[in-house]
């Protein structure tokens, strides 16, 4: 009788070990909606690969499950939109200007006749710049957008057709700005974070729409007036004469014959560097207006 009892108890223990009997997991609480959490193989993870072996080693039946990596990943910070300004940024922040930094900017492109020459000069001297592109030019010259991005330049938004902003209604202006941002983002993977009004003609709608699209408005402090084709020597003289810490230089790489602009940068850029100036890029987000 004792032997039969011992054999019976041993068999019962073995069955309980294999099938996950009492003691594997806490008993479910009574009441509606309670019970073991379902797993990949059914309720409480039964039938899942490897679960019996884990029970045999005295481990909980859910130990085979891997914790998703996303559970440990930090949450993506929400996009921060800049404040709506009442005037554009005219110069680099004072903190950067103390180190003799200047910013070169080029509007209206990209143009396959002139933009490559400017990019070549910038690459030769390992200098980066900001290119404020027009959507109607950008959409037909996406290879130049990709080159700008690959070489570390910043691509800004200069509307689609270069209109005089105050003459447009808000829907038309939103389309001009929004379509250009879309083309840039589709081409290089990142939407512009800087906006410049054609002719420097800003209004409240431009500031508001730009901010809604996550852009800061950037103007200039030295205008080369190269669009008037004054001669290469005059362009060079204007850049060198206006050079100072924190200055933002305006030139063009499209919108007309820009061969003088291409020649001029090959002359003034090495002279600026020889004087100790460093060409920089704008920092985002910029200082908020007071």
Secondary structure, DSSP 8 states (H G I E B T S, - for coil): -HHHHHHHHHHHHHHHHHHT-TTSS----SSTT-S--EETTEETTTT-TTHHHHHHTT--TTTT----GGGTS------------SS-B-S--HHHHTTTEEEEEEES---TTTHHHHHHHHHHTT---EEEE-HHHHTT-HHHHHHHHHTT-EEEE--SS---GGGS-HHHHHHHHHHHHHHHHHHHSS--SEE--GGG---HHHHHHHHHTT-EEB--SEE--GGG---HHHHHHHHHHH--TT-EEEEESSSS--HHHHHHHHHHHHHHHHTT-EE----SS-----
